[in-house]
Amino acid sequence: MAVNKLHVKKGDLVQVMVGKDKGKQGKVARVFTDKNRLTVENLNIVKRHTRPSQMNQEGGIVEKEAAMAASNVLLVCSACNQPARTGVRVLADGTKARFCKKCNEIVDK
């Protein structure tokens, strides 16, 4: 099976463009490349009703971050501080790096 490459990586600062958290920014916590989804810290919070178990003695309502589609977020460029689409450029030494399509600066450090 081919590996899908996403435009964001773990630790990137992203802005949500669609949904209940539209306009909010946060860091990418986890990336699920096989499903094209990701979780963002403290965004897309859902309530999960859990039963008492060995791990969780009390049970009750637990709030957690739910995964969202990767297409619903844009990477925030560190140079221009705006959400922007990114492209991939091959550098002189042969490595690949992401670049901001607004300011044309390299995003990867």
N, C-alpha and C positions, 0 to 999 in steps of 0.2 A: 504494500500500500504506500502511495506517495505521501510525503510529509507536506502539509500545508504551511506556508510561511505567512505569518501575520505581520502587519505593519507596526505592531507594538510588542514590547518585551517586558518581562517582569522588572519592576522598579521604575518604569517610565511614568512621567507625569502626563495624564490625559484629561481631556474635557469631554463630558457626556453631551452629545448633540441631540439625543432623542429620548423621550420618556419622562418619568416623574422626576428624575434628577437632572433634567436638562440645564446646562449652563454651569454645573458644579464640576470642580476639578478634584482629582485624587490620584494616588499612586496605584499602579497595577500590582495586585497581590499575587494572583495566579493566572496562568495562561493555559487554556485547553486547546492545543493546536488541532487535535483531531475533530473537535466540534466547532471550531472557529468562535470560541467564547472565552470570556475572561472575567475575573472579579476585580473590583476596584475597592480599595480600603474605604470603609465607612460610607459607601454608596450602594444603592439598590438593596436596602435592608428589608428583609421579609421576616414575618413571624412564623415560627415553626412550633407546633404543639407536640410535646414529647411526653411519652409515658414514663413513669418511674422505672428505673432499671438498675443494674449493678453499678454502672458507671455514674448515672445521674439519679441519686436516691429520691429527689423530690419530684422531678418531672416538671411540667408546667409549660409556659410559653417562653421560647428562646428566640432572641433576635439574631439573625446571621446575614452575611452578605451573600446574595444570590448571583449566579453568573449572568452576564449579559452578552449580547452579540458584539463581536469585535467591530462590526461595521457601524455601531452606534457611538463610537468614541473616535476622537482625533488626538493625535500627539501634540502636546504643547511644546513649541520650539523654544529652546533655551536662549537663543539669540534674540528673537523678536518678541518672545513672551505671548504669542498668539497661537491658537489651535490651527494647525496647518496639515495639509496632505503631505505625504513624504514619498520620495522616490529612492531608488538604489543606484549608486554610482560606483564604478570600479576606479579605485585610486591608482596612482602611479606605481605603487609597490605591489599591485595585484589584489589587494584586499577590497572587500565590498563595504560600503558605508551608506547609511541612510542620510538623506539631505532634505531640508525644508524647501518646499516648492514656492513659498512666499518670499523668503529672503535669500535663498540659494546657499545657505550655510550648512555645514556638516552637523548632524544631530548627535551621532555617536561620538563618544569621547575617546 
